[in-house]
Amino acid sequence: MGDSIDTVNKEKIVKHFGNAFFTRVEALIEPLIVKWDIVELRLIEHFSANLVFKGKSNSFGSIILKFGRNPSEFRSEVAALKSFKSKAICQLLEVDFNNMVLIEEAIEPGLMLKSEKDIDVRLDVFCNLFKELHSKDKSLEKANYSDDHEFKYKSYKEWVFKICDYMDKQASWKEVALHMKRAKELYIELSKVYSSKSLLHGDFHYYNILKGKNDYMIIDPKGVIGDPIFDIPRYVLNEFCDQEDDLLIDSTIEKVFNVISKELDVPKQVLSKLLYIEGTMAVCWNIEDGMGIDKKEDILKMLNRLYRYLN
């Protein structure tokens, strides 16, 4: 990769993550290249919570090098990668807790399930992976947290309650806060029926499902505790959000509900509640991250549509 991060990549990293984070990465990357015998490395420009490089290592083969930013989220992802025993999830190779860096296997060729145009194929892949990840013998009442014995996973309940409390204090977003309050009530209702405590992926959508040599595999678990049904709606939300035509949105969701209900044995009414909860939280998290009030009309249109699916 050369002696340092090139100027173009430096500008991209600084733009998305800030100069302080870049300075940390720049200081770490060369020692890590030596430590893990990395001979090729390139920036993945699909920026999210973490900074990710893809490359090759003489020690491990094709690899992903990931620099974390949030200590709690980093430990949670590492713990989840260690705890899931399924062959359907990517393998953690090494981790440096002190510097919040991990190295994991790269899924090759690595095409996202999102790129599969046939929705029937996408749904089949998702349902099969869901069954594999959440088969009864792999559900964890007590997770093997991590090398840090004080670490504990957050719960899906915490996600719901925390963002609801945040929205209660946002005077400019009262209508959205009412949606979030309703979503919290629906979560409480569902959790009385679906009450098991299993390890969830937490971000189980078709951008985190990649094509491997033989089968699709799952990457980037967040690690959160809750009933397995709460690992369903984030995938459904992607199918919803990536459609633009109103009629196509409705027909897509109807198909998604029909297939998932049949394959995963979850009533469609429950799926509609899960989608409303997840969609409302997603919007509220965006608000928490600083989304402008100019988006309010579009947001309410989306939330009102999700609310109509409840009926």
Disulfide bonds with the S-S distance in Angstrom:
none
